[in-house]
């Protein structure tokens, strides 16, 4: 066939014949604009190198070869190299220029740890420069492995550990499938009407030009948009997610989350006025006559984050220190706390109220033991609601997440779902519906606190639930 599109398709399928290569090269010589447009894409470096190795006979022909020492066969091999290079470069250029027609052609730009590609029904190691072919999958090991994919349209996709991603198939050349794990995407501006799509087990995320983190887990998928905007499509109207917002999708549909605060304690010189610190001594904590008093000295900033003060040293008695948000934000919120643990630690996160009247999630509590407990100090006393005895790591950096929607509560540690439960315990109807951090024992270094509240964007307004 004398159709350049056919030649490009043959190239994608590794089925470009010598005659087709020559024809494609002649066509490109007659259309230099295509060549110039896609030389700038610079996406086929490793494939070109692979083609060079495959094309040259046993004699080594490198970039610094001494041409005077080449034999006749070597000179022929070098000519073949240049021909292959020319064909591959221009084919790659045309491919990138026609990405909206022929897909995005992911190439492995960097790796760390164990990264594999499934090819011919078996997993093989992924190496720098590998092209992940249409329909193939790439995965990372759970022990901190990372991989970056560069697409021919200028987009980069970073896979975190324990992630599996299927690249687009020819019949749907712009749709990725995130089976599980986390991807961070910096999506270049896409052609009108031809966005990139990231399909998770729960919904499809449509991205025109944006930067976002996308998580796919068993119970839900979650996106956080840093720049630009994306759109969840769940079979209904879907919702827009703009910079700073987060959104989740599960069997119940799609939920938008509007940011309440995004606090980086590692660089902060002071606390926001909405964050109030109080202290309650242990003897009165579980009684109706709690002695709650202001305690601005209860938290300290410095050395890369926020720490709760030692209770006895600061107050002369053991007790509970609480840093609570003073504004009401509603009952349905999501909290994420980034910590650094250097020894045994414990930390409380409260939702739908502070640590005294809301639902408390106690991480690494020695009582349960060293696992996670959900309880409430209302009414006075302590009511244990649910627990997970699996230990929480006592060293390193961790992300703790608590998410409440309606009566459903989910608790995560480093993207691992630890608790998924329905709460029926009644709280004080007159309470302020806010959130808090609490410390009863020895705590970790708190690096960050991010909070979102659930909003209704389908109704055309931001109504807190």
Number of C-alpha atoms within 10 A of each C-alpha: 8 10 11 17 16 14 20 23 16 15 19 19 11 9 12 18 12 11 9 21 21 16 18 24 21 12 15 19 13 11 11 11 11 19 19 13 13 22 17 10 16 13 25 22 15 17 18 20 14 12 14 21 16 12 18 19 15 10 13 13 19 10 6 6 11 9 11 7 9 16 11 9 12 18 16 14 21 23 14 16 21 14 17 21 19 16 24 21 22 24 26 27 25 23 25 28 19 18 20 19 15 23 25 25 25 25 24 22 20 16 19 15 14 18 24 19 24 18 14 8 8 8 14 13 12 21 19 14 22 20 22 21 21 21 17 17 21 23 27 25 17 15 11 12 18 22 26 21 24 21 23 24 24 16 20 21 21 21 27 23 22 17 25 24 23 22 25 26 17 16 11 15 21 21 22 21 19 25 19 19 22 24 25 19 22 20 22 18 16 18 13 8 8 15 20 25 22 22 21 23 18 23 23 22 27 20 24 20 20 21 23 26 18 24 21 25 20 13 13 19 25 22 25 22 21 18 16 17 20 24 19 28 20 17 9 9 11 18 19 17 24 19 16 18 21 25 24 21 24 18 11 8 16 23 20 24 25 22 18 16 15 13 16 16 23 16 15 16 11 10 14 11 8 12 17 18 22 20 26 24 21 15 13 15 20 17 15 11 10 16 14 16 12 13 17 13 14 22 19 16 19 14 12 15 21 23 20 25 18 20 21 11 9 12 16 10 14 18 20 21 29 29 24 21 22 17 12 13 22 19 22 23 28 25 22 19 20 20 22 19 17 13 13 17 23 23 23 24 27 26 27 23 24 26 29 24 23 26 28 27 27 25 24 24 22 16 10 16 16 21 20 29 24 23 20 24 20 20 15 16 12 14 14 12 17 15 17 17 16 13 15 21 17 17 14 11 16 19 18 19 23 22 20 23 16 12 12 13 21 17 24 17 19 14 16 13 16 18 18 15 15 15 15 9 13 11 16 12 8 7 14 19 22 23 29 24 24 26 27 23 20 15 24 25 22 24 24 19 19 16 22 23 26 27 21 17 17 14 8 7 9 15 12 15 14
